[in-house]
Amino acid sequence: KAWRGMIHAFDDDVLMCGVLAIVFGADVRWQGDASPGEPSCSFSEETEDSILRRAEWFLKNRGPDGRARETRTPGGGSLLRLTLTSSLLQTRGQASISNFDISDGEGNVLLFNGEVYDGLPHLGEGNDGEALLRALGKCETATEVTSLLSGLRGPWSIVYWQKRTETLFYGRDVIGRRSLLGFCGGSAGPPWQRYSVLSSVSLAPLDAPERERRGWREIPPGVYSARLGSGPGCVMPERHAWTDPVPAALASTGTVNAAAEGREARATEEEVEAAAKELFGLLTEAVRLRCSLVHHTRKEGSGPGPIRPAPVAILFSGGLDSAILAGIAGLVCSPGDPIDLVNVCFVGGGSPDRASARSCLLELSGANPSRDFRLIEVDSSLADVDGSRARLLQLLQPAETFMDLNIGAALAMAASAKGRLLACRGGELRVVSEVYESAALVILCGHGADEQAGGYGRHHTKYRAGGWAALAEEIELDTQRLWRRNLGRDDRCISDLGREARFPFLDESVALALRTMPLPVKCDPGRQPGEGDKRVLRVLARRCLPGLENASRRTKRAIQFGSRIAKLSNKRDFGSNRAANTASAGTVVLPDFKPGKPA
């Protein structure tokens, strides 16, 4: 109920960034080798209007503080038209942006969704989108554009129209932390009946024909360019190589450091502690950047009486990863700023994650008495999920399984950040407000810790079957497919609630350090769960952060299990957890998306 109520409750000045580019009159094969989808109808003025109206409806919850649209006619003709739309949530820059421009006055246009922490000249603490548009305007060649984007540090997805060369550049950062989907309208019919789309969210209605819905695909991380100046027809974009060594290393394959010749090889405590201290420094800087460059919040959190607004919230289970983020945030956030820890539960407060969140709050508060850590207990139910099902399914696309829905629903409900507010007072948990909604526009998430540091049960299974080499291959597979399996979906679900997800464990410096760290230092599959998995992070929590001794030993629970949404949905949809496991429910396509579903 809280999530459904949030959908129409946000004013324009607290919404999330979104990008939309529509090429009318051409079928652009956004991924180069992808087969085109087929639109449900041919292009017409009515179709164009309906696409734009549909896009406005889907993108409005991601933004704006401002909204802008530009139109271009590549080739100087009337058969090809490019419509570029952007909506904005401003989280940085001391001055609020009242007039939001996506054009630089020279005809170049930038649609930008993300955060730039480094890689732009004279960036400072100003608006990074404006700085990026200025820098791109100085680029003359595709190589210069690629070089500039390769050097950015932070999450981003962009669409950039370069007037001089009539080229559309687009892409995502090397990890794929921001959503960008592409749709190719097919090559049937004359050129003026074709259209292609880049968007933060899928615009295919749930009742669209199967061929159209499956035409929407995640754009893989990378920088691409499509020359549109030659006029209507089929356009095959070019994919450009990363020119900066950091994204080039993160994108390469076969570089996860196994660094162990035999199955019995182990790292010493001294080696792990040294690596943990180095990683702690990198993580601290990653969290500091994501907490300090926040100059805007909602005007106030909702609740009775004066409750100081928190500029940053953390998706919080009380487990290892979220506890580390909370502990570091307590060190780097401005003195006096509270930190909202958000926990979601689907079984009336009786979930494992709710218990560990409360326990960890006590530990954090006891060890950091000068920091006001607060726990927001979001209570939800399957009925709430069902009431928002159509909206959730729209956001999930092209993800389509029961597991996707469970995870997306848990994230969406948590991102409402609306529930009971608790704080530690005198060594005990006290209810500050029965109904409270966080003012934070930024929410830190622990994505990437398990994939990079050997935190999943399947990592242990791979090690037993094939030793360190097999484990290295599995970890590389997990990290290389994060953009497809997790990040685009989760960005869409969280952003729709008017908050921006930030992922410190996926900071480029942190990711590169974990990628090159010897596997026996990162994890020890020979030890028990809660000890050997993510070993370097467990040592970091114990040695570098006060109050995390218990959190450092908690075993892995994914959000769908720790919140108990998976247990409830498995029982309803499959009859029991056992039956769901037998059916491999995590890979079963939702009936809403079954092939052959009537249009």
N, C-alpha and C positions, 0 to 999 in steps of 0.2 A: 504493500500500500504506500509505504514511504517513497519507494522508487517511482511508482506511477504518478504520485502527486508531484514529484520533482519535475517531470517532463515539461510541464507548461508553467512551472513556477519561477523559472529564472528570467531575470531581466536581461536585456541585450548586453549589458556591460559585464557579465560574468560568464560568458559562454566560450566554447572551445574553438580552436582554429580548424578550418576546413578548406579544402581546395577542390575546384571543379574546372575541368577544361573539356570542351566539346568541339570536335572538328566535324563540321557539317560538309558533306560532299566528298569524303574520303574514308577508306577503310585502312586504318593505321594498325599494323601488326605490332602492337606495343612490345611484345617479348621477342620479336624477330621470327621465331619459328612456331608461334602459337596459331592454331587453327582459329578462324574467326567464329564468333558467335553469330546468331541470326536474330535480328530484332523482330518483334512481333508484328510490326507494320512498317511500310516504307516511309521514307522521309517526306514530311510536308510541314507547312507552317504550324499546323495544329500539333503535329508530333513534337516540333521544336519547343513550342510553348509548354506542352505537357512535361517534357523532360526537365525544363528549367523550373517549373513549378514543383515537380517531384524532388528535384535536387534541393530547392530552398527548404522544403519540409524536412528533409533528412539532415541537412547541414546546420540548421538553425541552432540545435542544441550544442554544437561544437563552437559556435560563435554567434554574434560578433560583439566586440567593442566597436567595430566598424565593419561595414560590408561594402565591397566594391566589385564592379564588373567592367571589363573592357572587351571590345570586339575588334577583330582584325580580319582583313581580306587578303590572304596570301596570294601572290601572283597578280594582284591588281584586278582580278576578275570577280564575277558575282557568283560563280558556282561553288567556290570554296570559302568557307567562313569559319573563323575561330572565335569561340566565346569563352572568356576566362573570368571566373568568379572566385572570390576569396572571402572568408569570414574570419574574424580575429578575436582571440582572447589575449588581452595584454597582461602579462605577468611581470614584465620588466620595463625599465625606463621610468624615471621619477615623474615625468610629465605625462598626463593622460593624452592619448591620441584622440582628437575629436574628428579630424578629417583623415580618413584612412585611404592612402593612395597605393595602388599596386603597379602604377606606371611611373617611369622616371622622367617623363617629359620628352624623351627622345624616341618614344614608341616601343621601348622594351617593357615587358610586363613580367612580374614575379608573383607566383602563388607559393606561399611558404608555410609549412607546418612544422614547427620544431623549436629547438633551442641551440644557439651557437655559443659555446663557452670559450672557444679559441679558434684561431685560424683566419680572423679578419683584421685588417689594419684599423687602428683607432676604434676598436669595439667598445672598450670600457664597460660601463653599466648601462649604456643606452639601448635603444631598440635594435635588436639584432636583425630583424627583417629589413629595416630601412638600410642598415649598414651593408647587408648582403646585396640588396638591389643596387646600391652605389658601386660596390666592388664588381658586380657582374657587368654593369654598364661600361666598365673600362676594358672588358675582355673583347677581343676582336675575332678570335678563332675558337673552334671547338676544343682545341688542345688547352687553350687558356681557361675556358669555362670548366673543363674537366679537372684541370690542375687546381683551380680555386676550390671547387667542391670537394676534391680529394683531401684538401688540407683542413677542412672544417672539423671541429671536435664538438660532438653533441649529436642528439637525435634530430633527423630531418627527413621530410619528403618535400619535393619541390616540383613545380612546373615553371619553366622560364622561356618566354618568347623573345628571341633575339631578332629585332627588326632588320638589321643590316643584312643578315644572311637568310632571313625568313626561315629560321630553324627553331623548332620546339625542342628544348632540352627538358628532361624529366628524370626522376629517379628517387632513390632512398639511400640513406646512409648505409655503410657496409654491414651493419648488424640488422638493419631493417626495423628500427624501433618506432617508426611512425607508419601508419597505414597509407597505402596507395594502391588502388585497384585500377585495372584497365579493362575496357570493353571494346571489341572490334565489331562493327555492325555488319560485317559480311560483304562479299563482293558481288552478290546477285543484283541484277538490275542496273540501270544507268547510274553514273556517278552521283547525280543530285539526290539519289535515294539512299545514300550511304551516310553513316555517321559513326564516330568513334569517341570514346569517353575516357578520361582519367578523373578519378574521384577518390575522396577519403573513404567513402562508403559506397556499397552497391546500390544502384538505382533500379534494379530489377524488382518489380512487385512480387510478392510471394505467390500470386496466382499467374505469374508469367509462364509461358511455355518453357519446358525443360531446356530447350536449345538456347533460349535467351538467358535464362538464369545461370547456366553453366558457362556462358560466354564471359562472365566476370571472373577475373583472375588476379591474384596478388602479383604486383610487379616485383621481381626479384631485386635485391639490393644492387645498386650500381648506378652509373650515369649513362643515359641514352640520349640520342638526338634523332629527330625526324625532320627532314627537309620538306617543307610544304610549298615552297615557291614554284614548283613545277606544275601545280594545278591539281585538279581532282583525279582520283584513281586509287590504286593500291600503293601504300607507302611502307617501305621496309626500313625501320629505324636501325641505327648503328649503336652497338654497345661499346663503350669506351673503357679501357683498362684504368684501374686506379694508378695514379702517378705518385702518390705519397706512400712512403714505406709502411706506415702504420696500417691503413686500410688494406694495402696490398698483402701484408703479412696475415691479417685477420681473415682475408678472403681466400688465402691459399689453402691447399689441401695437403695432407700428409705431414703437417708441422706440429701436431700435438706431441709434446715431449714425453715419450714413454720412459726413456732414460733408465731402463732396467733390463738387464740381460736375462735374468732367470726369475722363475715364479717366486722364489723365496727372497728376492731383493727387497730390502726395507730401508726407509730413511731413519736417521737417528733423531732423537728428540731435539738435539741442537740444530740440526738442519731444518726441521719443521719450525722451530721457534724463530730462527733467523728469517725464514720465508714469511712467517706470520707477521713479524714486525714490519718487513718491507711492504707487504700487502696492506697492512693497517694504515701506513702512510698514504698509499695510493687511494684506498677507500675513503679515508678521511677527507682528502682533497676532493674526491668525487661527490661526497655528500655535502661538503661545504659549498661547492659550486651550485649544487641543486637546491640548497636551502638559502644561500645568501642572495642569489639573483632573483629574488621574489619581492617586487615592490608594490604589488597589488593583491588585495584579498577582497572577498565580499565585505560590504561595509561593516557587518558584524555577524557573529554567530547568533542563531536564534535560540532563545531560552529565557527563562524568567530571571530578571535582575541583571546586574552588570557582570558579564562573563567576558574576560579578555579574549579577543579573537586570536587564534593560532594561525600563523602564516603558512605552516606546513603540517600536513597529516601523513601518517604512515599506515599502510595496510599491514595489520598486526595480528599474528596468531600466537605470539609468545614463543614461537620456535626460534631456532638458531638464526636464520637469515634476517627476519624482521627485528629480532632483538639486537643484532649487531647494528642495523640501520638506526634503531632508536637510541642505542648507546652512543653512537658517533654523533647523531643529530644533537643529543644532549650536550656534547662537547663544543659543537661548532655554531649552533644557532645563537642569535643575539641574546645576551643576558636578559632575563625577564620574560622572554617570549615563551608561552606555553607550547607544548607539542601534543597534537591530537593523535592518539593511537586508535585505529578503527578496526573493530572485530565484528564479523558477521556470523550468525548462527541461525539454523533452520529448525531446531528442536527445542524451542522455548528456553534457551539459555543453558541447555545441558550437553553441549558438544565438547569434544576434547579441546578444540582450539579456544573455546571460551574459558575453560578452566586454566589452560596454560597462559592465556593472555592476562587473566587476573593475577596469577602467581607471578608472572614476569613484571607486571606493573609494580607490585610490592617490592620486588627485588631492585628494579631500576630506581624507584623513588627513595628507597632506603640508602642506596649507594650514591645518589645524586640529589641531596636534599634541597639544593638551590634551584633545581629545574622542576617546573610544573608539568609532569607527565600526566595526561588525562586519557581515560579509556572511554571511547564511544561504543556502546554495545548496540549493534544493529540487529534487531530480531526480525526475521522474515519467515516465510513459509512457502510450501509448494503452491498454495492458493495465490500468493503474491506473484510467483513466477508465472503461473498460468494466466493471471490477469494481464501480464506484460509480455506474453509469449510472442505475439505478432511483432512487437517492437524488437524484442531480443533476437528473433530469427532474422529480421531484416539487418540488424547490426552484425550478426555472426557471418553472414554470407561473405565469401564462399565456403567458410567452415560450415559443417552440416551434420555432425554426429551428436549422440546423446552426451558424450563427454564435453563437447564444445558448448552445448547448452548449459550443462551443470556449471562449468567453469565460468562461462560468460555471465550467467545469472548471479552467481556468487559475487563476482567482481562488480557487477552493476549495482546490486543491492548494497554492497560495502561502499561503493563510491558515492552513494547518497549521503554517507557520513551523518546519518540522522538516527538518533536513538537515545538511550539512557547514558548520561555522562557521569563517570566515576572518577574519583581522585583519591590519592593516599593522604590521609590526614591523621597524624599521631600514630603512624604505623598500622593504620587500618584503612580499608577501603570504605569510602563514604559516597553516597549518591549526591552529586552536586545539582543535577537536574534530571527529571524523569523524561523530558523531551528536549533534545538539543540537536542543533545542526551546525557542523563545523563551518567556519568562515574560510578555510584554506582552499585555495585554487589548485595547489600542488599536492600530490599524494605520492610518496615514495613507495616503491614496490621492490620486492626481492627477486625479481625475475633474473634468471641466468646463473644463480649460485649453484643450483643442483646440476644443471647441464655442464657447467665448466669445471666443477670440483668433485664430480663423482658422487652425487647425492642420491641417485635413484637405485632401487633394488636391482634393476636390470644391469646396472654397471657391475654389481657383485656377481651376477649370473654370467656376464661376459668374461669376467676375469677368471672365474672357475673353469670356463670352457676353453679359453684360449690364452690366458695369461695377460701380461701387461700390454702386448701388442693388440690383442682383441679389445681390451678396455680402451686403449688409445683411439682405436677406430670408432668405437661406440660414442665416446665423448666428442670426437670430431663431428660425427653424424648429428649428434644432438645440437651442438652449437651452430652448425651450418644450416640447420632447418628451423631454428628459432623463429625466423621471420615468417615462415610459412605456417608453422603449427601454433604459435603462441602470440607473437608480438602484434601483428596486424589486427587479429581478433580482439585482443585485450585492449589495445589502444582505442578501437571503435567502441567497445562496451563501457570503458571508463570515461572516455571523452564525452560521450552522450549525456553524462550526468554533470557536465560543466566543470570537470576537474582534469588537470593534466597529469598523466602518469610519468614519473621519472624513475630511471632504473640505474642506481649507482653501481651495481655489480656488472653492468654492461657498459660502463665508461670505457673508452678505448684503452686507456692506460691500464685499468684493472683487467680488462679482457686479454690484453696482450701479455701481461704478467702471468695470468693463470694459464694461458696457452703455452707459454714457454717454460713454465715451472715443471720440474720432473714429477711424473705421476705419483711415485711413492711418497713425495712430499705433500701433494694435494690430498691423497686419500690412501687408505690401507685396507683393501678388501678382506684381509685376513682377520681383521678385528670385528667386534660385534657392532651392529647398528647403533648409532649414537656415539661411537668412538672412531671407527675407521673411515666412515663416509664423511666427506668434506673435512678431513682431518685438520688441514691447515686453518680452516675457518673456526673449528672448535678450539684450537689452540689460541687463535687470535682473540676469541671471545673471553677465554679464561685469563690470558696473560695481559691483554691490552685494555680491557674494558671492565670497570668495576660493576659488580652486581649481576653478572651473567653466568655464574658458575652452574646453576641449574639449567639455564637455557642452552648452555654449551653442550649438554648431554641429551637433549631431547631428540627423539627420532623424527625422521621425515614424515610429514603428513601433508599431502597436497590439499589445496583449499576445498576441493569438492568432497574430500573425505573428512577433513578436520572440522568443517562446518556442518557435516552430516546431510548435505543436499543429495549427494550420490546415493546414500543409503535409502533415503526416502523415495527418490525417483526410481531406483532399481527395484524396490519392492512394488511400486505401483506399475511400472512399465514392463517389468520382466517376471514379477512374482516373488523374487527374493534376490539377495546379493549373490548367492551361489548360482542361480539361474543366469543372472546378468554376467557373471564371470565366465560361465560356460559359453554364453553367446558372444563373448568379447565385446561387451556393451560399449567400451570406449571407441570402437571403430564402426559401430552400427549407425547407419544413416537414419536420421530422424524421419518419421513417416511423412512429415510436411515436405520433405525434399526427395521422396522416392522417385526414381525414374519411372516415367509413364504416368505420373500424376496428371490428372486432367487439367487442361489450361483454364 
